[in-house]
Amino acid sequence: MTPLVSLITVNYNGLTDTCEMIESFRKKETYPNYEIIVVDNGSKLPEAKEIQKKYPDIKVVQNINNGFAGGNNAGLNVAEGEYYFFINNDTLIKEPVLETLVHRLEEDTKNGGVSPMLKFTQAPDTLQYAGFTPLTPITLRNKSIGYMQKDQPQYRLAYPTASLHGAAMMVRRDVLRQIGPMTEIYFLFYEELDWSAQMLRAGFKIWYEPAAVVYHKESMTVHKGTPFREFYLSRARLLYARRNTFGLARIFSCLYICLIAAPKKAIVYLLHGNTSLAWAVIKGTLNGFTVNNR
C-alpha cells in the first residue's frame, strides 16, 4: 500500500500565496495518497475560514501565532501520514515531488529527512538551495550550495547534506518519535538547522534530492532589514550555539557572537544611521543569551 504523506503548510496573512501553492500542487502532483493540512497562524483576517470554504476537503487548523515551528507542530497534531512534507506557503511546484522524496527516505532506515532542490519562482533557472555546508564550529556560518547559481549538472546529484531547508522538507514519522518535533523556542530562524543537528546526532542522514524541485517566491512575511527580523535572527544564532555546541566550542562560540559578531553588526548599522536595527541586534543577542534554551 502506498504510504500516506501529510503535506503541512503554515499560513500567516498569506491567503493568495497559500491558495496558489495548493492549486499548483493539486494540478501537478501525481502521488496517489496524500492529505493537505493548512495551519493558520493567527492571520489578521479570517483566512482559515476562507481556505476551508474554498477547499472543504483539506484540514485547516486555527492556531495562535507561535512561530514557524509552532505552526508546523500544530499541523502534526492532526497529521495521519507516515511521512510529513513541510512546505512553505509561498512555494509552487511544476512537476511531481512526493514519490521521489518518499523513495529517498525509503531507501535506507537511516535516511531521516530530505529536502528537494529549490529554485526561485521569478528566476526558474536559478538555484536557491542545492544542499548546505556544515555550520562552522565557532562562528556558526554555513553556505547554501548553488545559491544564485544557474542550474548545472553538478547540482543534479543527490547526496547527504548538513541540514534540511525549511521551505521544503520531508521527514519520516518514526524519526519524529525518536527526536521529537521542531523546538518552538526560536519562534523564527534556525528551527530546521536545530532539527537537522538533532537528526544527525541521533545517527540519521539528511539528503538533498535534486530529482524533486520546488519553486520558492522567497520570504513574503519576514522582510529583510527590519528590527523584527534582526532581533529574531540574532536571538536564534545564540540560542543555536547554546543548544548545539558543546564543551569549549560552546564557550568560544557564545563569546564570539556576544563580543565580536553582534557588536560588529550593530556598529555597522549605527554607522549607516540605522539605530533601530543596531538596537534590535543587541536586544536579540541578549535575549538569546538569557532565555531558557530548552
C-alpha positions as CSV (number, residue, x, y, z in Angstrom):
1,M,0.0,0.0,0.0
2,T,1.3,3.5,-0.9
3,P,2.1,5.3,2.4
4,L,0.2,8.4,3.3
5,V,2.1,11.7,3.0
6,S,0.8,14.6,5.2
7,L,1.6,17.9,3.5
8,I,1.8,20.7,6.1
9,T,1.9,24.4,5.4
10,V,1.6,27.4,7.6
11,N,-0.4,30.5,6.5
12,Y,0.1,33.9,8.1
13,N,-1.7,36.7,6.2
14,G,-0.8,34.9,3.0
15,L,-4.1,33.7,1.6
16,T,-3.2,34.3,-2.0
17,D,0.1,32.5,-1.7
18,T,-1.4,29.6,0.1
19,C,-4.1,29.1,-2.5
20,E,-1.6,29.3,-5.3
21,M,0.6,26.7,-3.7
22,I,-2.4,24.4,-3.2
23,E,-3.6,24.8,-6.8
24,S,-0.1,24.2,-8.2
25,F,0.3,21.1,-6.0
26,R,-3.1,19.6,-7.0
27,K,-2.5,20.3,-10.6
28,K,0.9,18.7,-10.9
29,E,1.3,16.2,-8.1
30,T,0.6,12.5,-9.2
31,Y,1.3,10.7,-5.9
32,P,-1.9,8.9,-5.1
33,N,-2.0,9.1,-1.3
34,Y,-1.6,12.4,0.4
35,E,-3.5,14.9,2.7
36,I,-3.1,18.6,2.8
37,I,-3.1,20.4,6.2
38,V,-3.1,24.2,6.4
39,V,-2.3,25.9,9.7
40,D,-3.4,29.5,10.0
41,N,-1.0,31.1,12.4
42,G,-3.2,33.9,13.7
43,S,-3.8,35.9,10.4
44,K,-5.4,39.3,10.9
45,L,-8.3,38.4,8.6
46,P,-10.4,35.2,8.9
47,E,-8.2,33.4,6.3
48,A,-8.7,30.0,7.9
49,K,-12.4,30.2,7.1
50,E,-11.7,31.3,3.5
51,I,-9.3,28.4,3.0
52,Q,-11.7,25.9,4.4
53,K,-14.6,27.3,2.3
54,K,-12.5,27.1,-0.9
55,Y,-11.1,23.7,-0.1
56,P,-13.6,21.8,2.1
57,D,-11.7,18.5,1.7
58,I,-8.4,19.7,3.4
59,K,-7.7,20.0,7.0
60,V,-7.5,23.6,8.3
61,V,-6.1,24.3,11.8
62,Q,-6.7,27.6,13.5
63,N,-3.6,28.4,15.6
64,I,-2.1,31.3,17.5
65,N,0.9,32.9,16.0
66,N,3.6,30.9,17.8
67,G,6.2,30.9,15.1
68,F,7.4,28.7,12.3
69,A,7.9,25.6,14.4
70,G,4.8,26.1,16.4
71,G,2.6,26.4,13.3
72,N,4.1,23.2,11.8
73,N,3.8,21.3,15.0
74,A,0.1,22.3,15.2
75,G,-0.2,20.6,11.8
76,L,1.5,17.5,13.2
77,N,-1.3,17.2,15.8
78,V,-3.8,16.3,13.1
79,A,-1.5,14.6,10.6
80,E,-2.1,10.9,9.9
81,G,0.7,10.2,7.4
82,E,3.8,8.1,7.6
83,Y,5.7,10.9,6.0
84,Y,5.5,14.6,6.7
85,F,6.2,17.1,4.0
86,F,6.6,20.6,5.4
87,I,6.4,23.2,2.6
88,N,6.2,27.0,2.8
89,N,3.0,28.5,1.5
90,D,5.0,30.9,-0.8
91,T,6.1,28.0,-3.0
92,L,4.9,26.4,-6.2
93,I,5.5,23.0,-7.8
94,K,5.7,22.5,-11.5
95,E,6.2,18.7,-11.6
96,P,5.5,15.9,-9.1
97,V,7.8,15.7,-6.0
98,L,6.3,13.4,-3.4
99,E,7.2,10.0,-4.9
100,T,10.8,11.0,-5.4
101,L,11.2,12.2,-1.8
102,V,9.4,9.2,-0.3
103,H,11.6,6.9,-2.3
104,R,14.8,8.6,-1.0
105,L,13.6,8.1,2.6
106,E,12.6,4.5,2.0
107,E,16.0,3.5,0.5
108,D,17.6,3.3,4.0
109,T,16.1,3.4,7.5
110,K,19.0,5.8,8.4
111,N,17.7,8.4,5.9
112,G,15.8,10.7,8.3
113,G,15.0,13.7,6.2
114,V,15.2,15.1,2.7
115,S,14.8,18.4,1.0
116,P,14.3,19.0,-2.7
117,M,16.2,21.3,-5.0
118,L,14.9,24.8,-4.5
119,K,14.7,27.4,-7.3
120,F,13.4,30.9,-7.4
121,T,10.0,31.3,-8.8
122,Q,10.9,34.6,-10.5
123,A,14.1,33.1,-12.0
124,P,13.3,29.4,-12.5
125,D,16.7,28.6,-13.9
126,T,18.4,29.9,-10.7
127,L,19.0,27.9,-7.6
128,Q,18.3,28.9,-4.0
129,Y,19.3,25.6,-2.4
130,A,21.3,22.5,-3.5
131,G,22.3,21.4,0.0
132,F,24.0,23.2,2.9
133,T,27.6,23.2,4.0
134,P,28.1,22.3,7.7
135,L,28.0,25.2,10.2
136,T,31.5,26.2,11.3
137,P,32.0,25.1,14.9
138,I,32.7,28.6,16.4
139,T,31.3,31.2,14.1
140,L,28.3,29.1,13.1
141,R,28.4,30.1,9.5
142,N,27.4,28.0,6.5
143,K,26.6,28.3,2.8
144,S,23.6,27.3,0.7
145,I,25.3,25.3,-2.0
146,G,24.4,26.6,-5.5
147,Y,22.8,29.8,-4.2
148,M,22.1,32.2,-7.0
149,Q,23.8,29.9,-9.5
150,K,22.3,28.6,-12.7
151,D,21.2,25.0,-12.7
152,Q,24.2,22.9,-13.8
153,P,24.9,19.2,-13.9
154,Q,26.9,19.3,-10.7
155,Y,23.8,20.3,-8.8
156,R,21.8,17.4,-10.1
157,L,23.4,14.7,-8.0
158,A,21.7,13.6,-4.8
159,Y,23.9,13.5,-1.7
160,P,23.8,13.6,2.1
161,T,23.9,17.2,3.3
162,A,24.3,19.1,6.5
163,S,20.8,20.3,7.0
164,L,17.3,20.5,5.7
165,H,15.8,23.6,4.1
166,G,12.8,24.9,6.0
167,A,11.0,25.9,2.8
168,A,10.5,22.3,1.8
169,M,11.5,19.2,3.8
170,M,10.2,15.7,4.3
171,V,10.7,13.6,7.5
172,R,9.5,10.1,8.5
173,R,7.1,9.7,11.3
174,D,9.4,7.2,13.1
175,V,12.2,9.8,13.1
176,L,9.9,12.3,15.0
177,R,9.1,9.5,17.5
178,Q,12.8,9.4,18.3
179,I,13.9,13.0,18.2
180,G,10.7,14.9,18.7
181,P,9.2,17.7,16.6
182,M,10.9,21.1,15.9
183,T,11.6,23.0,19.1
184,E,9.4,26.1,19.4
185,I,11.8,28.3,21.4
186,Y,13.2,30.1,18.4
187,F,9.9,31.5,17.0
188,L,11.8,32.3,13.8
189,F,15.0,31.2,12.1
190,Y,17.3,28.3,12.8
191,E,14.5,25.8,13.6
192,E,15.3,23.5,10.8
193,L,19.1,23.8,11.4
194,D,18.5,22.8,15.1
195,W,16.2,19.9,14.0
196,S,18.8,18.7,11.4
197,A,21.5,18.8,14.1
198,Q,19.3,16.6,16.3
199,M,18.8,14.1,13.5
200,L,22.5,13.9,12.7
201,R,23.3,13.4,16.4
202,A,20.8,10.6,16.5
203,G,22.6,8.8,13.6
204,F,20.3,9.7,10.8
205,K,21.3,11.1,7.4
206,I,19.9,14.2,5.7
207,W,19.6,14.2,1.9
208,Y,19.5,16.8,-0.8
209,E,17.3,15.4,-3.7
210,P,17.6,17.3,-7.0
211,A,15.2,15.0,-8.8
212,A,12.4,16.8,-7.0
213,V,12.2,20.6,-7.5
214,V,10.2,23.2,-5.6
215,Y,10.0,26.9,-6.7
216,H,10.2,29.5,-3.9
217,K,9.0,33.0,-4.0
218,E,11.4,33.7,-1.1
219,S,10.2,35.2,2.1
220,M,6.9,37.1,1.8
221,T,6.2,37.5,5.5
222,V,9.6,38.4,7.1
223,H,11.2,41.3,5.3
224,K,14.9,41.9,5.3
225,G,16.3,45.0,7.0
226,T,13.6,45.2,9.7
227,P,14.1,45.3,13.5
228,F,11.8,42.3,13.8
229,R,14.0,40.2,11.6
230,E,17.3,41.3,13.1
231,F,16.0,40.7,16.7
232,Y,14.9,37.1,15.9
233,L,17.9,36.3,13.7
234,S,20.4,37.5,16.4
235,R,18.4,35.7,19.1
236,A,18.3,32.4,17.1
237,R,22.0,32.4,16.4
238,L,23.0,32.5,20.1
239,L,20.2,30.0,21.0
240,Y,21.6,27.6,18.4
241,A,25.1,27.9,19.9
242,R,23.8,27.2,23.4
243,R,21.8,24.2,22.2
244,N,24.1,22.6,19.7
245,T,27.7,23.3,20.5
246,F,29.4,21.6,23.4
247,G,32.4,22.0,25.8
248,L,34.9,24.6,24.8
249,A,33.3,25.1,21.5
250,R,30.1,26.3,23.2
251,I,32.1,28.8,25.3
252,F,34.1,30.2,22.4
253,S,31.0,30.3,20.1
254,C,29.0,32.3,22.6
255,L,31.9,34.6,23.3
256,Y,32.4,35.2,19.6
257,I,28.8,36.0,19.0
258,C,28.4,38.3,22.0
259,L,31.7,40.1,21.9
260,I,32.6,40.1,18.2
261,A,29.8,39.3,15.7
262,A,26.8,41.1,17.3
263,P,28.7,44.3,18.3
264,K,30.3,44.4,14.8
265,K,26.9,44.1,13.1
266,A,25.4,46.7,15.5
267,I,28.2,49.2,14.8
268,V,27.8,48.8,11.1
269,Y,24.1,49.6,11.4
270,L,24.9,52.6,13.6
271,L,27.5,53.9,11.1
272,H,24.7,53.8,8.4
273,G,22.3,55.6,10.7
274,N,20.1,52.5,11.4
275,T,19.8,52.9,15.2
276,S,16.7,50.6,15.4
277,L,18.4,47.8,13.6
278,A,21.5,48.1,15.8
279,W,19.4,48.1,18.9
280,A,17.5,45.0,17.6
281,V,20.7,43.1,17.2
282,I,21.8,43.9,20.7
283,K,18.4,43.1,22.2
284,G,18.1,39.8,20.3
285,T,21.6,38.7,21.3
286,L,20.9,39.5,25.0
287,N,17.6,37.6,24.8
288,G,19.3,34.6,23.2
289,F,21.8,34.5,26.0
290,T,19.4,34.7,28.9
291,V,16.2,32.9,27.7
292,N,15.7,29.3,28.7
293,N,17.2,27.3,25.8
294,R,15.2,24.1,26.4
